[in-house]
Amino acid sequence: MNQALYHSIRAEIQQGTRPALLSERLQSNAGPTPGLNFDYLDELVSGILQLVEPSPPPAHPPDGMVFYQPTPARHIFHLLRLVNLTANDVLIDLGSGLGHVPLLASVCTDARCVGIEREEPYVRTARACAEQLNLARATFRCYDARNADLSAGTAFYLYTPFTGPILGEVLRRLKEKNTEFRVCTFGPCTTEVARESWLAPAAPPDPAQITVFHSRR
């Protein structure tokens, strides 16, 4: 029964239709349970996207970068509710891994969604999924976030992809942007981002939940 459901939803996405089951979840006003644990929504999203971990896995990350872990699906839906992306938005996921956030955002919104990831095996997997599902608005680029073109972004997502000087350098680059944008965080990096005086949190910063910061201009 699960496989039949996943096949049906994938077919809807491939035809350019927004699945009702995902739209209903996006419109839910229920706040997600805090924390990093996974639940039934992750099983659903996994069955729809059918992402495959690369083999062999990427090497141990260098200092300042962290091992990849996907954002729990309930937090991705919460993120999309908070930022309310439109066709005029470009969501950039810094450290996108297998691409869960850009892929799901491109299914559920009209925004352009870009994943920036330094590990090429992850980028290949995410691109293959986007191609299989005909998600033209989801693109993936193999770059170090410190060197990637971030100029088009109107919203940026960080699930603690790096720490220390690397995070500081990326935030410095974002600070130099001349347009208004949002920085959305999850996990331990939220505390570090909250120290940036040029960013204003929309709600009290909480590492266990999505926090949205607005750039001060």
One Martini backbone bead per residue (centre of mass of N, CA, C, O) as a GRO file, in nm:
protein
  217
    1MET     BB    1   0.058   0.063  -0.021
    2ASN     BB    2   0.295   0.254  -0.002
    3GLN     BB    3   0.405   0.218  -0.291
    4ALA     BB    4   0.147   0.318  -0.431
    5LEU     BB    5   0.156   0.600  -0.312
    6TYR     BB    6   0.433   0.689  -0.414
    7HIS     BB    7   0.372   0.649  -0.715
    8SER     BB    8   0.138   0.851  -0.731
    9ILE     BB    9   0.294   1.105  -0.639
   10ARG     BB   10   0.518   1.097  -0.852
   11ALA     BB   11   0.326   1.129  -1.093
   12GLU     BB   12   0.223   1.408  -1.019
   13ILE     BB   13   0.494   1.553  -1.026
   14GLN     BB   14   0.574   1.477  -1.322
   15GLN     BB   15   0.300   1.642  -1.421
   16GLY     BB   16   0.289   1.918  -1.232
   17THR     BB   17   0.153   1.829  -0.966
   18ARG     BB   18   0.028   1.908  -0.652
   19PRO     BB   19   0.007   1.727  -0.391
   20ALA     BB   20  -0.237   1.708  -0.157
   21LEU     BB   21  -0.082   1.584   0.083
   22LEU     BB   22   0.137   1.812   0.091
   23SER     BB   23  -0.047   2.060   0.104
   24GLU     BB   24  -0.181   1.989   0.373
   25ARG     BB   25   0.080   1.998   0.537
   26LEU     BB   26   0.156   2.295   0.470
   27GLN     BB   27  -0.131   2.412   0.597
   28SER     BB   28  -0.059   2.343   0.866
   29ASN     BB   29  -0.064   2.479   1.211
   30ALA     BB   30   0.117   2.278   1.328
   31GLY     BB   31   0.368   2.238   1.533
   32PRO     BB   32   0.662   2.106   1.564
   33THR     BB   33   0.856   1.886   1.702
   34PRO     BB   34   1.118   1.910   1.867
   35GLY     BB   35   1.410   1.820   1.707
   36LEU     BB   36   1.592   1.528   1.541
   37ASN     BB   37   1.379   1.341   1.501
   38PHE     BB   38   1.199   1.094   1.338
   39ASP     BB   39   0.913   1.021   1.118
   40TYR     BB   40   0.654   0.952   0.906
   41LEU     BB   41   0.735   1.182   0.706
   42ASP     BB   42   1.008   1.058   0.625
   43GLU     BB   43   0.890   0.812   0.490
   44LEU     BB   44   0.730   0.963   0.278
   45VAL     BB   45   0.960   1.130   0.147
   46SER     BB   46   1.140   0.889   0.081
   47GLY     BB   47   0.932   0.747  -0.110
   48ILE     BB   48   0.919   0.985  -0.314
   49LEU     BB   49   1.229   1.048  -0.377
   50GLN     BB   50   1.438   0.808  -0.372
   51LEU     BB   51   1.702   0.830  -0.225
   52VAL     BB   52   2.058   0.759  -0.264
   53GLU     BB   53   2.323   0.661  -0.117
   54PRO     BB   54   2.635   0.689  -0.166
   55SER     BB   55   2.892   0.469  -0.322
   56PRO     BB   56   3.086   0.575  -0.148
   57PRO     BB   57   3.111   0.774   0.095
   58PRO     BB   58   3.204   1.050   0.192
   59ALA     BB   59   3.444   1.196   0.331
   60HIS     BB   60   3.583   1.333   0.575
   61PRO     BB   61   3.541   1.624   0.699
   62PRO     BB   62   3.666   1.909   0.739
   63ASP     BB   63   3.741   2.154   0.920
   64GLY     BB   64   3.417   2.306   1.001
   65MET     BB   65   3.276   2.053   0.907
   66VAL     BB   66   2.995   1.833   0.866
   67PHE     BB   67   2.800   1.585   0.884
   68TYR     BB   68   2.549   1.452   0.717
   69GLN     BB   69   2.200   1.556   0.781
   70PRO     BB   70   1.880   1.544   0.757
   71THR     BB   71   1.598   1.714   0.762
   72PRO     BB   72   1.325   1.695   0.906
   73ALA     BB   73   1.024   1.712   0.753
   74ARG     BB   74   0.863   1.888   0.956
   75HIS     BB   75   1.071   2.129   0.927
   76ILE     BB   76   1.034   2.185   0.629
   77PHE     BB   77   0.738   2.264   0.640
   78HIS     BB   78   0.781   2.491   0.844
   79LEU     BB   79   0.967   2.659   0.671
   80LEU     BB   80   0.761   2.707   0.436
   81ARG     BB   81   0.555   2.855   0.612
   82LEU     BB   82   0.737   3.092   0.714
   83VAL     BB   83   0.844   3.203   0.418
   84ASN     BB   84   0.649   3.203   0.182
   85LEU     BB   85   0.701   3.116  -0.109
   86THR     BB   86   0.760   3.243  -0.434
   87ALA     BB   87   0.829   3.307  -0.767
   88ASN     BB   88   1.044   3.540  -0.658
   89ASP     BB   89   1.206   3.318  -0.525
   90VAL     BB   90   1.530   3.210  -0.371
   91LEU     BB   91   1.635   2.904  -0.252
   92ILE     BB   92   1.924   2.845  -0.040
   93ASP     BB   93   2.110   2.555   0.028
   94LEU     BB   94   2.363   2.520   0.269
   95GLY     BB   95   2.432   2.210   0.258
   96SER     BB   96   2.226   1.988   0.092
   97GLY     BB   97   2.317   1.720   0.007
   98LEU     BB   98   2.055   1.526  -0.116
   99GLY     BB   99   1.805   1.762  -0.130
  100HIS     BB  100   1.540   1.783   0.039
  101VAL     BB  101   1.471   2.087   0.047
  102PRO     BB  102   1.467   2.170  -0.257
  103LEU     BB  103   1.277   1.946  -0.352
  104LEU     BB  104   1.030   2.004  -0.167
  105ALA     BB  105   1.006   2.307  -0.240
  106SER     BB  106   0.951   2.256  -0.551
  107VAL     BB  107   0.684   2.101  -0.501
  108CYS     BB  108   0.534   2.326  -0.289
  109THR     BB  109   0.646   2.558  -0.478
  110ASP     BB  110   0.745   2.846  -0.701
  111ALA     BB  111   1.030   2.836  -0.639
  112ARG     BB  112   1.356   2.862  -0.652
  113CYS     BB  113   1.596   2.586  -0.604
  114VAL     BB  114   1.913   2.568  -0.425
  115GLY     BB  115   2.197   2.355  -0.408
  116ILE     BB  116   2.481   2.360  -0.188
  117GLU     BB  117   2.758   2.129  -0.256
  118ARG     BB  118   3.080   1.974  -0.211
  119GLU     BB  119   2.964   1.685  -0.265
  120GLU     BB  120   2.929   1.519  -0.555
  121PRO     BB  121   2.755   1.265  -0.488
  122TYR     BB  122   2.515   1.432  -0.381
  123VAL     BB  123   2.461   1.597  -0.636
  124ARG     BB  124   2.395   1.363  -0.825
  125THR     BB  125   2.152   1.257  -0.668
  126ALA     BB  126   1.978   1.517  -0.674
  127ARG     BB  127   1.968   1.548  -0.983
  128ALA     BB  128   1.832   1.278  -1.044
  129CYS     BB  129   1.571   1.338  -0.893
  130ALA     BB  130   1.487   1.595  -1.046
  131GLU     BB  131   1.468   1.454  -1.320
  132GLN     BB  132   1.261   1.226  -1.251
  133LEU     BB  133   1.044   1.467  -1.144
  134ASN     BB  134   1.055   1.734  -1.312
  135LEU     BB  135   1.244   1.961  -1.147
  136ALA     BB  136   1.330   2.261  -1.279
  137ARG     BB  137   1.358   2.441  -0.998
  138ALA     BB  138   1.585   2.228  -0.927
  139THR     BB  139   1.919   2.293  -0.821
  140PHE     BB  140   2.273   2.178  -0.838
  141ARG     BB  141   2.585   2.268  -0.669
  142CYS     BB  142   2.943   2.226  -0.677
  143TYR     BB  143   3.029   2.388  -0.375
  144ASP     BB  144   3.170   2.611  -0.186
  145ALA     BB  145   3.008   2.847  -0.002
  146ARG     BB  146   3.251   3.061  -0.018
  147ASN     BB  147   3.228   3.048  -0.365
  148ALA     BB  148   2.946   3.093  -0.417
  149ASP     BB  149   2.662   3.208  -0.575
  150LEU     BB  150   2.437   3.436  -0.375
  151SER     BB  151   2.278   3.676  -0.522
  152ALA     BB  152   1.975   3.544  -0.573
  153GLY     BB  153   1.901   3.522  -0.284
  154THR     BB  154   1.609   3.535  -0.047
  155ALA     BB  155   1.677   3.249   0.083
  156PHE     BB  156   1.839   3.078   0.361
  157TYR     BB  157   1.976   2.751   0.446
  158LEU     BB  158   2.083   2.618   0.780
  159TYR     BB  159   2.210   2.294   0.897
  160THR     BB  160   2.486   2.303   1.021
  161PRO     BB  161   2.735   2.276   0.786
  162PHE     BB  162   2.906   2.477   0.968
  163THR     BB  163   3.178   2.630   1.148
  164GLY     BB  164   3.315   2.896   1.256
  165PRO     BB  165   3.497   3.041   1.012
  166ILE     BB  166   3.307   2.943   0.789
  167LEU     BB  167   3.049   3.069   0.891
  168GLY     BB  168   3.164   3.357   0.906
  169GLU     BB  169   3.219   3.388   0.600
  170VAL     BB  170   2.930   3.344   0.498
  171LEU     BB  171   2.802   3.575   0.660
  172ARG     BB  172   2.973   3.798   0.537
  173ARG     BB  173   2.866   3.762   0.249
  174LEU     BB  174   2.568   3.818   0.317
  175LYS     BB  175   2.605   4.105   0.437
  176GLU     BB  176   2.690   4.227   0.140
  177LYS     BB  177   2.420   4.235   0.055
  178ASN     BB  178   2.175   4.466  -0.112
  179THR     BB  179   1.944   4.283  -0.017
  180GLU     BB  180   1.671   4.142   0.096
  181PHE     BB  181   1.659   3.873   0.346
  182ARG     BB  182   1.673   3.528   0.457
  183VAL     BB  183   1.764   3.337   0.752
  184CYS     BB  184   1.762   2.983   0.797
  185THR     BB  185   1.763   2.779   1.092
  186PHE     BB  186   1.925   2.473   1.226
  187GLY     BB  187   2.055   2.418   1.511
  188PRO     BB  188   2.357   2.527   1.646
  189CYS     BB  189   2.386   2.781   1.448
  190THR     BB  190   2.171   2.966   1.570
  191THR     BB  191   2.341   3.094   1.796
  192GLU     BB  192   2.549   3.229   1.607
  193VAL     BB  193   2.353   3.394   1.428
  194ALA     BB  194   2.224   3.559   1.670
  195ARG     BB  195   2.494   3.748   1.696
  196GLU     BB  196   2.400   3.901   1.451
  197SER     BB  197   2.316   4.238   1.418
  198TRP     BB  198   2.200   4.219   1.103
  199LEU     BB  199   2.000   4.017   1.244
  200ALA     BB  200   1.642   3.944   1.273
  201PRO     BB  201   1.437   3.773   1.464
  202ALA     BB  202   1.104   3.655   1.448
  203ALA     BB  203   1.199   3.473   1.688
  204PRO     BB  204   1.310   3.302   1.927
  205PRO     BB  205   1.584   3.136   1.932
  206ASP     BB  206   1.592   2.776   1.819
  207PRO     BB  207   1.772   2.488   1.762
  208ALA     BB  208   1.495   2.289   1.759
  209GLN     BB  209   1.412   2.505   1.542
  210ILE     BB  210   1.300   2.710   1.321
  211THR     BB  211   1.481   3.008   1.224
  212VAL     BB  212   1.404   3.346   1.136
  213PHE     BB  213   1.594   3.586   0.958
  214HIS     BB  214   1.632   3.935   0.909
  215SER     BB  215   1.756   4.172   0.728
  216ARG     BB  216   1.927   4.470   0.785
  217ARG     BB  217   1.863   4.804   0.603
   0.00000   0.00000   0.00000
